[in-house]
Amino acid sequence: MEQVRILIVDDELVIRESLAGWLKRDGYHVSTVPSGEDALEILKINSFDILLLDIQMDGMTGMEVLAHVSEEYADIDVIMITAFGSVPSAVQAMKSHAFDYILKPFDPDELGVLIKRLIEHRARIKENMFLKEEYEERTRFESMIGQSEAMQKIFRLIEDINDAESPVLITGETGSGKGLAAKAIHSSSLAKDGPFVAVNCGAIPKNIMESELFGHRKGAFTDAKETRKGRLELAAGGTLFLDEIGEISMRMQIDLLQVLEDKIFYKVGGTQPISADFRVVAATNADIEQAIKDRSFREDLFYRLNVISFTMPPLRERKEDIPLLAEHFLSRFTQEVNRGVERISRDAMDELMLHEWPGNVRELSNAIERAVVVCKTRTITANDLPIGHDLIQETKPQGFSLDDIEKEHIFKILQQTSWNISKGAAILGIDRSTLYNKIKRYDLKP
């Protein structure tokens, strides 16, 4: 174990020598200085874990040293040294980030216990930081966040294909994070130092799609005033992300298939072949297999793109990720709009968990952004969320089984509490997770 380093700052020689002698016998590395000014000088060139600091000193006071240490050396813990008459000052020092204080005259055993307690405290903080980093590492992959098994599988797949150059096809609903997945594939690939060029195939007019993708030579058509690089050429050495691939025309599908097969392409009006030196990642929210049946998407292009594929799960199927995502968006938007919002209330989180999120992660992001903007306090409440719950008509059970009675009773309680899960669970005498399970079991909806 690394030796704990302690600095003693006191203007009385006998105090410094006594403390140093006791602490060295306990195995600590100890240094001493007689003033606050000397303490600040030695801190510039040496690192310490613990500072034993006298409150009353000639020149720079202990409180002044504490203020400087708190600001410049946040990883150093401070124990104040004080006489009985200065206890109020020591208490004030603890409010200013000192760990504790000891009274003169010292009891060596008491000092030893205090130092050990502080070392254990530091170890716990370090362990918690390690666990937090480990947890974030497990639940975050590049810009994607998720602790659900569905997202963990996607994280593992992207890691498994990081040294491949094969095309990837990502399917999933609008707002589910297909673009973030494409960026994660690029960032973890061999081409990560190359460009990431994204093309929204549904946003580019079909009459200029060829020029946008392949580029053109000067004079190739009426508006071609100069030679221009297309997206395929700009993606050289990197990744070409074709979003909403299902929107491109049949003619462009043929051209793209040719590029993927031959690994070369030509500018519009050009005669010199250009190497297709990029990896293709495509995404769509369309049912491609149905599009193939409808003859609006080429089967051979589908199989060429579908070498590696996965589907981004909708948010309603991975609700355990909602708290993680909500906290992430809260942190992001409070910084962006400079608001002092610090937390999401339990009632608000219940609302987030109950909502079906047809717009997926994008809708959740927008909801948290709106809540941060309109929130008047430090805590987001359910009233700050743009989620409305219209109460459905009360219905009578069709039979008289225990399940029917329980379902009807739970529904009535939820109506009475305006679907406040915490209040409902308290009235029913069950915990919140049990109530969530019963809502899901009986398919109850606000």
N, C-alpha and C positions, 0 to 999 in steps of 0.2 A: 504494500500500500504506500502511496506517495506521502512523504512526511509533511505534516501540517506546518505552515509557516505563520508565525505570530510576531507582530510588531507592537512593542510597548512604548507608549508616548506619555512621559511624566517628567515634571521638572524637579522631582525629588530623587536623588541618587539612591537612597536606601529603598525606596519603593521599587525603582527599576530593578535593582539587584535582587531584591527578595522575590519579586514576581518571576524574573528570568530564571533564578535558581530552581524554584518549584516547577516551572513549566519544562525546563530542560530535563529534570529528573523524570518527568512523565513522557519524555521522548519527542517533544516538539522542537522544531527549529525556531529559535528566538533571536530577535534583534531588538535593540533599545535605542531611543533618541530622547533628548531632554526638552524638546520644544515642538510646537505645532509647525513652525517654519521648517525645522529639520525633517519632520515627518513627511511633509509635502515633497521635499527634495529627494528623500530616499524612495518614496513611492514612484518617482519618475524612472528609477533605474532598477528597482527590485519589485517582485510580485509577492503579495502576502494574501493569506486566507482570512486572518482575523486581526483586528486592531483593538488593543487595550488602550483606551484614551482617557486621560484625566480631564475633567471638566474645567477645573480652575488652574490655569497656568499663566505665568507672566507672558506678555506678548500676545501671540495668537491663541485665543481660547479654544477649548475642546469643542464647543458648539460650532465655531467657525471652521475647524478642521472637519467636523462631521458633515457640515453642509457641502464642503468641497469634495469629500470622499463619496458622499451620496450621489453627487452629480457626475464625477469623473471616474469613479471606481466602484460601480454598482455591484461587482462580484465580491467585494470585501465586506465581511460582517464586523460590526463595531460593538464592543462592550465598553460602556462608560465607567470610569473610576470616579467615585465621589465620596465626600465626607457626609455624615448624617445630615448636617444642616443644608446640604445641597440636593437632597432627594427630589424636590419639585423640579429642579433643573434636569435631573436624570430622567424623570418621567417625561418631561418635555422633549428630551433627546430621543426617547423611544418613539415618540410620535413623529420624530423627524428621521426615522428609519434606523435608529440604533436597535440592536437585538435585545440587549438587557443592560443591567448595571450591577456593579459590586460596590460594597461599602468598605471604607477604611475604618478600623484596621481589618486586614483580610484573614479569612479562615482558609488555609490551603486546601482542605478537603472540599469546602464549598466552591472554591474557585475551580477545582478539578472537575466537579460535577457539572458546573456551568459550561466549561469548555467542551466536555464530552457531549452535553445536550446540544450545544451549538453545532458540533461536528456531525451529530446524527441528523440535525435539522438540515444542514447543507447536503448531506447524502440523500435525504428524502427528496429535496428539491431537484437534485441532479437526476435521481431515479425517475421522478415524475416527468422531467423534461425529456429523458430518454424514452419513456413509455409514450409520451405525447408525440414525439418525433416518429417513433415506430408505428403508432396508430395512424398518423397522417400519411406515412409512407405506404401503409397498407390500403388506405382509403382514397389516396390521390395518385393519379397516374397522369403526368404532364398536366394538362388543364382540366382533366376529367376527375370527378369526385363520385365515390360510391362505395358503400360497405356491403351492399347486397351481393348475393352469390352471382346474379346475372352480370353485374358490372365487374366483379372480380374475375369471372371467366373471360370477359373481353380484355381486361388488363393483361391476363396471362397469355391470351392469344396474340396480342400486339407484341408482347415481349418475345414470343416464340418465333415471330416472323420478321424480327428486326434486321436479320441479315439476308433476307430474301428480296428479290426484285420483281416478284410476280405481281400482276394486277390484283387489286382488292376491290370488292363490291360491298358497300355498306347500305343496308336497307333499314327502314324505320320511319315512324311517323314524323311529321313536321315538328320541329322544336325539341326532338329527342336527343340531340347532340351529335349528329352525324359529322358535322364540320369539325367539332372538337376531336372526334375520334380520328378523322383524317389527319389533323395536325399532329396528334399523338403518334400516329404511324410514321409520319415524316420525321418527327423529332427524335424518335428512337431508332431510326433506320440508318443504314450506311450513308444515305444521302442527306443526313441532317444538316451538314454544312452548306448544302446547295439551296436553291430557292424553293419556296412553296408557293406555287401559282394556282390560285383558285379561280374557277370559271363557273358562274351560275348559268347553266345552259337554258334555264327558263326565263332569264332576264335579258338575253341577247336576241334581238330581232333575227329571224331566220335568214333574211336577205344579206346580213353582214356577218353571219356566224362563220362562214368559211374564211373570210379575211381575218376575223378576230382570232381564230385558232391557228391558221397556217401562215398568216402574214401576207404581204403582197409586194410585188415589184412596182416601181414607179411607172405609171401609164397603163397598168394592168386593166383598169376600168376608169370611168369618167372622173371619179373623185380621188383617184390614186395619185396625189400630187407628189408623193415621195415614197421611197421604199420603206417598208415598215415590218418589224418583227412581230410575229404572232405569239400567242400564249404557249404554243408547243416549243418554239425556239427559246422563249424566255425561261422555260422550265428546265433547260439543259443542266444536267448534273443534279437535279433535284426531284421534286414530286409535282405532278400535274393532277390537281383535284377537280374532277368534273362533277359538280353538284347538280342534282336533278337531271341526270343523264337520260331519263325517260322522256324528256321534253324535246330532244333533238330530232330533226327530220330524218326520213329514211335515207336521203342522199348523204347527209353527214354521217349517218351510221355506217354506210358503206366506206366512206373516206376514213373514218376512225378505225374500222376493222382493218383496212389496208395498212394503216400506220402501225398498228399493233402486230400485224403479220410480218411486214417487210422491215420494220424498224427505221424507215426513212419517210420523208414527206417533202413536198415542194411548196414554195410560196405560190400564191395565186399569180399567174403570169410568169412564173419562174421556170427555169430548166435545170438548175443545179440541185441535186439531192442534198437534203439536210438530215443528219443523223437524229433519230428520235431517242435522244439520250436522257430519258426520264422514266420515273415509275408512275404508273397510272393508278389513282385511287378514284373510284366512282361512287356516287351515292344517289339514292332515289327514295321517295316516299310512295312511289307508284307500285302497283302489283305487276311486276315485270312479266311473270309467267302468264298472267291474264292478257297483258299487252302482246305477248308473243302469239297467243291464241287469236287475238283480234287483228293480228298482222300489222300492228303499229310499232313493233320492236323486233329487230332481227334476232333470230335464235342463235345464229353463229356469233354475233357480237356479244350476246348475253353470256355464252359459254366462254368466250375469250376474256371477258371481264370477271367472270365468276370463278376464277382460279382459287382465290381465298375469299370467303364471304362471312359476314355475321350481321345480325340484326340488333340495332340499338333498342333496348326494351323501353316501352312507354313508362312514364313516371308512375302511373296508377298501378303498375305491376311491380314496382320496387319502392314502396312507400317508406321502407326503413331508411332510404337515402334522403328523405325530405328534410329531417332536422339538420343533417350535415350540409345540404345544399342551402337551406335557409340561412344558417349561420354564416356560411361563406358569402352569400349575397349581402347579408347584413353588414359584414365587415367591409366588403368592397364598396357598397353604396354610401355608407356613413363617411368613408374617406373621400369619395368622389364629390358628394354634395356638402361636405364639411358640417355634418349634423352630429349632435351628441347622443344619438340613440345607441344604447348599449346592449339591449337584450330583447328577446321575444317572449311575451308572457305565455303561460301554460295554456290559457284559453285560446290565444292566437295560434299556438302550435297545434292545438286540437283542431281548429278550423282548417289549417293547412293539411293535416293528416286526413281529414274527412273529405276534402275536395277531390274530384276525380281528375283534374288537370288535363283537359282535352288538348291544351296547347303545350303540355309537357314542361320540360325544364325551362324553356323560354318564357312560358306563362308564369312560372314560379318566380323567375328572375324579375319580371315586370311587376309582379305583385309585391315583392319585397322592396323594390325601388320606389314604388308608389307609397308604400307604408312608411318608408324612411322619410320621404318628402312631407307627408301630411302629419306625421306623428308630432304631438305637442310636448311629449315628455321623453324620458330616457328609455321607456319601455313600449314596444309595439303591442297594442291590444287588438282584439278581434275587430273592433270598430275601425281600425286603421287599414284593414285588409279589403281589397276590392272583390270580396267573395260574398255573394248573396245567397241566403238559404231560405227559399220559399217553403213554408210548411205545407206538407201534402195533406190531402183530406184524410180525416180520421176514418179508419176502416174497421169494421167489426171482424173478428176472427171467423173463419169459415167453419171451424169445428170447436170442440171443447177439450182438446188434448192439453197436456201441461205445456207443450211447446207453444201452442196457440196462445195460451193465457200469458205465458212469459213474454212472448213476442209483443203482444198487445200492451202489456204493462210497461215494458222497456220503452216502447214507442211513445206512450203517453208521458212518461217521465222526461224523455228527451224533448218532447214538444214543450212541456211545462218549463224546462230549463233553457229553452232556445238552443238546444243541442250543445249545451255546455257539458263536456264530457266529465270534467272534475266534479261538478255539482251533481250530475246524473249518477255517477258512480257512488258518490257519498250517500245519496238518497236510497239507492238500491242496495247499499251495503256490500259492494264489491269493489275491487281495484280497477283502475283505468284500463289496464291491458285486458282484463276479463271482459269489460264492457265493449272494448274494441272488437274482441273475438265474437261476441254475441251479435253486435251490429253487422259484422261480416257474415256470420252464420245465417241470420234471418234476412239478410239483404235489405236492411233498413237504410233509407236514404232521406236526407233533409230536403 
